[in-house]
């Protein structure tokens, strides 16, 4: 059977065998919890607690400060110890709320109470999702309440579940599809209830045979939900490539999925929607993969947001030797950590530790005009030409060559025989172009 896919992309070693059969383990924090106010796209949240305040599990400790922002809820009970800048996984010092964990996990009233979503209005469902602080948990961090509130509910034809998990080494979505199947399908049905003309598509790469089987069986009686099998290829799980692979529709950087009748949600986002709507529990946990060739006991862990990454590494048995590189996220789109003394945020997905930093050891040479980067680019760009524009500091040329359409997936850098760091160059160029546009406005 022909698998749905897109043009371009690469096939890196996926590293998933290390943890794909490791069931999710729940670990609880013992130290202070740190909640950065910027852990989503948009404006930082605004604290609604002060130093010395007692807080509870599920309590809103910072509120959305603008239309594009998100609430932050406390994942433990204890006392607000400080509101100060703390190091985060992107290397920046971010204003954060620090909570001293009392270890008692006392909750707000009503946390965990069951609700029937069929008895709630659309407005009530969207309000619950907003108050729960749910954002896109695939890494983008876009506030979910906005994503599920398009201009016209009737225009949405597809609600797509991103179960591709194409990023190498990550297996959290795979484990969630196996272990929290009912919540995933429940979350999808909640979102489908908002859109009268929509059908659900659960999109999974063909290297996840067990998840495909489980979800097909679980949706046998759901006439409005289809499990679609995709070809295993990176970046199959990118929003644009996923929409094209599942529906044949195309979007660009100026468009939203809703513009072509689609809503795309990550697996854990939908599980979190179910938790919020049906179990009165806001976003206070993350499931992350801890893996790599120098992790003693690689696995998948359910942790509280704000928990220190050092505690999670310790739960995985620590390192067999000091790693040269530790990545937050996957090796294709993740960021290298300068320290593991950083908190888990809403968009944390993995900690990947390697004995050797093979990227640092690579020597870059001149472009040989082989066009491998062109074949790999899922956006149909010519990375070699874009790189020349960046080197000349010609941002007009960069933009004319559609440089803003780069999704920063890293495919071009991965295949480049000259080992030119193309993606990094394009990230910087895009930022400069967008900053210039903001100044013009």
C-alpha atoms as one frame of an Amber mdcrd trajectory, in Angstrom:
protein
   0.000   0.000   0.000   1.317   3.431  -0.938   2.004   5.595   2.095   1.054
   9.276   2.199   4.037  11.629   2.170   5.536  14.829   0.731   8.329  15.768
  -1.647  11.813  16.115  -0.165  12.903  15.262   3.352  15.605  12.978   4.747
  15.915   9.662   6.580  18.274  10.046   9.537  18.930   7.231  11.999  15.850
   7.423  14.195  17.212   6.012  17.478  13.706   5.083  18.634  14.493   1.456
  19.430  16.294   2.640  22.571  13.075   3.745  24.318  10.041   2.791  22.222
   9.300  -0.253  24.374   9.841   1.585  27.657   6.498   2.294  29.333   5.968
   5.783  30.748   7.229   6.080  34.330   5.806   8.713  36.677   8.417  10.574
  38.706   7.714  13.330  41.196   9.883  16.363  41.951  11.699  16.816  45.227
  13.337  20.224  44.767  12.043  23.679  43.868   9.833  24.110  40.817  10.623
  26.860  38.294   7.938  28.216  35.966   9.306  30.522  33.214   6.758  33.143
  32.180   7.704  32.616  28.505   7.082  28.991  27.563   4.772  29.563  24.629
   4.545  31.669  21.475   3.401  35.218  22.208   3.612  37.564  25.160   4.990
  36.334  28.514   2.408  35.481  31.143   1.784  37.902  34.022   2.279  36.615
  37.590  -0.849  36.679  39.761   0.990  35.501  42.894   3.586  37.187  45.070
   6.624  35.984  46.993   5.460  34.267  50.175   2.067  33.173  48.803   0.910
  29.613  49.407  -0.061  27.855  46.164  -1.880  24.628  45.270  -1.717  22.036
  42.516  -3.742  23.305  39.568  -3.752  26.942  40.683  -3.200  29.611  38.028
   0.001  31.392  39.061   0.414  33.481  35.897  -2.235  34.664  33.471  -2.184
  35.231  29.731  -1.174  38.844  29.194  -2.448  39.325  25.640  -4.518  37.641
  22.932  -1.523  35.428  22.076  -0.355  34.192  25.467  -1.218  31.432  27.926
  -1.943  30.773  31.580   0.603  28.907  33.701  -0.688  26.539  36.384   1.203
  25.278  39.414   2.060  21.571  39.400   2.792  21.230  43.152   1.698  22.789
  46.408   4.018  24.968  48.417   5.201  28.555  48.790   6.284  31.089  46.188
   9.962  31.462  46.963  10.968  34.031  44.335  10.004  35.740  41.096  13.277
  36.225  39.279  15.222  35.457  36.133  16.229  31.821  35.759  18.146  29.921
  33.065  15.966  28.026  30.582  16.768  25.358  28.006  17.280  27.881  25.191
  20.159  29.445  27.125  18.232  32.597  28.028  17.537  34.029  31.470  13.743
  34.278  31.688  11.605  35.856  34.408  10.220  32.884  36.359   8.098  31.971
  39.351   9.986  29.741  41.803   7.875  27.524  44.078   9.218  25.682  47.100
   7.637  22.228  46.944   6.099  21.144  50.254   5.693  17.559  49.023   2.023
  17.447  50.029   0.437  18.051  46.600  -2.625  19.761  47.996  -4.986  20.679
  45.170  -7.439  23.392  44.266 -11.114  22.568  44.764 -12.541  20.461  41.961
  -9.263  19.217  40.505  -9.874  15.828  38.904 -13.669  16.063  38.873 -15.283
  14.256  35.922 -17.166  16.255  33.285 -19.245  15.215  30.264 -18.069  17.320
  27.323 -21.295  16.615  25.409 -23.137  18.722  27.977 -20.814  21.696  27.517
 -21.200  24.480  24.965 -18.483  25.300  22.449 -17.713  28.462  24.387 -17.383
  26.526  27.638 -14.981  24.005  26.061 -12.800  26.742  24.598 -12.772  28.617
  27.900 -11.702  25.475  29.787  -8.843  24.883  27.310  -7.723  28.497  27.663
  -7.849  28.501  31.468  -5.915  25.208  31.533  -2.970  26.904  29.831  -2.777
  24.351  27.012  -0.460  25.160  24.116   0.853  23.191  21.139   2.916  20.468
  22.807   4.753  19.364  19.678   7.229  22.179  20.242   5.626  25.269  18.717
   3.796  26.351  21.875   0.961  28.184  20.096  -1.990  28.719  22.479  -4.446
  25.910  21.733  -7.560  27.925  22.588  -6.736  30.207  19.657  -6.021  27.299
  17.323  -9.440  25.753  18.007 -11.209  29.109  17.569 -11.032  29.890  13.825
 -13.018  32.670  12.188 -15.637  30.211  10.914 -16.270  26.843  12.594 -18.098
  25.621   9.483 -14.975  26.063   7.321 -12.985  23.389   9.171 -13.037  20.062
   7.315 -10.212  18.168   8.994  -8.912  17.864  12.534  -5.521  16.185  12.102
  -3.772  14.380  14.954  -0.013  14.672  14.503   1.120  11.202  15.532   4.053
  11.160  13.106   6.717  11.882  15.743   9.344  12.027  12.997  12.037  13.659
  15.154  14.760  11.052  15.847  15.018   9.467  19.323  11.652  10.797  20.602
   9.074   8.188  21.640   6.716  10.008  24.009   3.860  10.417  21.517   4.256
   6.763  20.538   3.943   5.653  24.152   0.972   7.981  24.718  -0.801   6.498
  21.682  -0.371   3.060  23.262  -0.937   3.897  26.917  -3.470   6.753  26.860
  -5.422   5.743  23.757  -8.848   6.561  25.188  -7.762  10.028  26.262  -6.292
  10.724  22.810  -9.468   9.701  21.029 -11.555  11.508  23.636  -9.576  14.718
  23.083 -10.025  14.387  19.328 -13.792  13.910  19.726 -13.941  17.015  21.926
 -12.263  19.106  19.235 -14.410  17.554  16.486 -17.507  18.582  18.455 -16.563
  22.203  17.796 -16.655  21.816  14.018 -19.852  20.432  12.441 -18.280  19.668
   9.051 -14.992  18.140  10.196 -13.665  14.607  10.201 -10.722  13.388  12.242
  -7.477  12.038  10.812  -4.952  10.316  13.070  -1.697  10.496  11.084   1.000
   7.972  12.049   4.265   7.004  10.355   4.509   3.383   9.204   7.403   2.642
  11.595   4.882   2.681  14.483   3.008  -0.514  13.593   1.749  -1.252  17.110
   0.271   2.246  17.531  -1.403   1.980  14.115  -2.988  -1.338  15.090  -4.129
  -0.075  18.497  -5.682   3.110  17.128  -7.372   1.406  14.191  -8.997  -1.026
  16.593  -9.977   1.771  19.000 -11.632   3.797  16.215 -13.464   0.929  14.459
 -16.825   2.270  15.591 -15.946   5.936  14.970 -17.261   6.675  11.489 -15.859
  10.198  11.617 -12.265   9.240  12.479  -9.684   7.706  10.125  -6.205   6.408
  10.900  -3.957   7.414   8.007  -0.575   5.701   7.623   2.299   7.918   6.488
   5.672   7.090   5.034   8.449   7.246   7.632  10.454  10.290   6.637  11.676
  13.456   8.295  10.049  16.067   8.633   6.792  14.194   8.076   5.412  15.689
  11.304   5.951  19.314  10.275   2.621  21.112  10.118   2.865  21.993   6.420
   4.149  18.593   5.331   1.574  16.787   7.480  -1.323  18.745   6.010  -0.085
  18.051   2.494   0.512  14.348   3.151  -2.932  13.804   4.675  -5.126  16.139
   2.606  -3.101  17.261  -0.432  -3.584  20.899   0.622  -0.737  23.413   0.788
  -0.008  26.294   3.132   2.844  28.771   3.354   4.330  31.069   5.980   1.578
  33.670   5.522  -1.204  31.163   6.178  -2.665  29.201   9.057  -3.912  25.605
   8.714  -7.444  26.938   9.198  -7.041  28.820   5.909  -7.209  25.447   4.130
  -9.843  23.982   6.417  -7.514  22.158   8.797  -6.752  22.108  12.518  -3.579
  20.234  13.552  -2.953  19.056  17.110  -0.131  17.049  18.640  -0.944  13.770
  20.435  -0.153  15.119  23.896  -2.085  18.327  23.184  -5.240  16.279  22.620
  -4.573  14.160  25.707  -4.220  17.419  27.654  -7.482  18.736  26.211  -9.197
  15.600  27.486  -7.575  16.035  30.914  -8.759  19.650  31.108 -12.294  19.220
  29.758 -13.246  15.784  31.101 -11.066  15.520  34.214 -10.833  19.173  35.336
  -7.018  19.045  35.282  -4.979  21.861  33.701  -1.633  21.404  31.974   0.689
  20.495  34.846   2.674  17.596  33.393   4.885  16.657  30.456   5.897  13.282
  29.105   9.514  13.376  27.938  12.039  10.915  26.532  15.456  10.685  28.198
  17.825   8.875  25.863  21.184   8.798  24.109  24.288   6.631  24.128  25.477
   7.719  27.559  22.199   7.545  29.515  22.286   4.631  31.948  18.577   3.714
  31.824  16.879   5.465  28.875  13.116   5.767  29.113   9.946   7.823  28.900
   8.904   9.803  31.958   5.785  11.653  33.063   6.995  14.657  35.033   5.562
  17.836  36.536   6.074  21.092  34.678   8.696  23.204  36.401  10.679  20.144
  37.525  14.466  20.374  37.286  15.998  18.374  34.431  18.783  17.133  36.715
  16.176  15.245  38.743  14.854  13.574  35.603  18.331  12.559  34.456  18.917
  11.083  37.902  15.701   9.051  37.549  17.116   7.669  34.283  20.172   6.424
  36.144  22.382   9.369  35.286  25.146   9.252  32.690  27.544   6.362  32.116
  30.133   9.005  31.202  30.121  12.758  30.828  28.331  13.607  27.566  29.873
  16.047  25.114  26.439  17.175  23.955  23.031  17.258  25.614  20.049  18.342
  23.542  16.666  19.553  24.737  14.352  18.041  22.134  15.497  15.935  19.208
  18.794  16.136  17.308  17.235  17.715  14.199  15.370  20.662  15.726  16.332
  20.635  19.401  18.689  23.034  21.160  21.993  22.212  22.846  21.942  22.751
  26.590  24.618  24.808  28.299  23.405  23.323  31.595  20.935  20.650  32.691
  20.033  22.785  35.695  16.964  24.066  33.843  13.227  23.460  34.313  10.855
  21.346  32.262   8.483  23.641  30.378   5.261  22.986  28.512   7.169  22.456
  25.267   9.926  20.206  26.638   9.894  16.873  24.791  13.215  15.110  25.393
  16.703  15.122  26.828  19.140  13.436  24.442  22.735  12.949  25.624  25.610
  11.903  23.359  29.127  10.779  24.221  30.519  12.652  21.223  29.552  15.973
  19.705  30.004  14.947  16.085  28.729  18.299  14.801  31.449  20.221  16.650
  34.093  17.945  15.136  32.959  18.530  11.548  35.039  20.770   9.295  33.114
  22.921   6.835  34.256  23.215   3.223  33.034  25.147   0.194  29.727  24.378
  -1.510  30.265  21.902  -4.366  26.900  22.713  -6.033  25.668  19.128  -5.726
  22.023  20.233  -5.156  21.430  17.637  -2.426  20.007  20.440  -0.282  17.478
  21.220  -3.023  16.298  17.605  -3.162  15.967  17.459   0.618  14.108  20.740
   1.211  10.419  20.021   1.918   9.572  23.651   1.094  11.001  23.500  -2.428
  13.704  26.100  -1.761  17.268  26.357  -3.102  19.300  26.476   0.123  22.628
  27.003  -1.655  21.357  30.231  -3.220  19.809  31.351   0.056  23.147  30.809
   1.756  24.905  32.990  -0.806  22.416  35.788  -0.091  23.049  35.434   3.659
  26.823  35.525   3.171  26.462  38.761   1.175  24.119  40.154   3.831  21.555
  40.647   1.047  18.301  40.235   2.919  16.252  41.498  -0.023  17.644  38.672
  -2.132  17.060  36.203   0.713  13.422  37.236   0.904  13.028  37.216  -2.896
  14.248  33.604  -2.895  11.405  32.790  -0.467  13.746  32.412   2.480  10.889
  33.124   4.887   9.332  29.827   3.776  12.165  27.896   5.439  10.693  25.774
   8.245  14.113  25.363   9.914  13.768  21.571   9.811  17.507  21.018   9.286
  17.190  18.674   6.290  19.525  20.765   4.134  22.254  20.843   6.777  21.873
  17.106   7.323  22.542  16.167   3.669  25.169  18.815   2.865  28.469  17.020
   2.004  30.351  20.271   2.679  28.821  20.322   6.195  27.685  23.936   5.812
  25.417  24.987   8.680  22.653  26.164   6.381  19.740  25.988   8.804  21.489
  28.115  11.416  22.247  30.742   8.767  18.624  30.832   7.655  17.312  31.108
  11.214  19.391  34.226  11.730  18.436  35.699   8.378  14.728  35.152   8.963
  14.975  36.892  12.313  16.710  39.884  10.746  14.090  40.157   8.007  11.211
  39.920  10.463  12.807  42.414  12.853  13.210  44.855   9.961   9.550  44.418
   8.998   8.483  45.130  12.580  10.529  48.336  12.606   8.915  49.446   9.352
   5.475  48.980  10.878
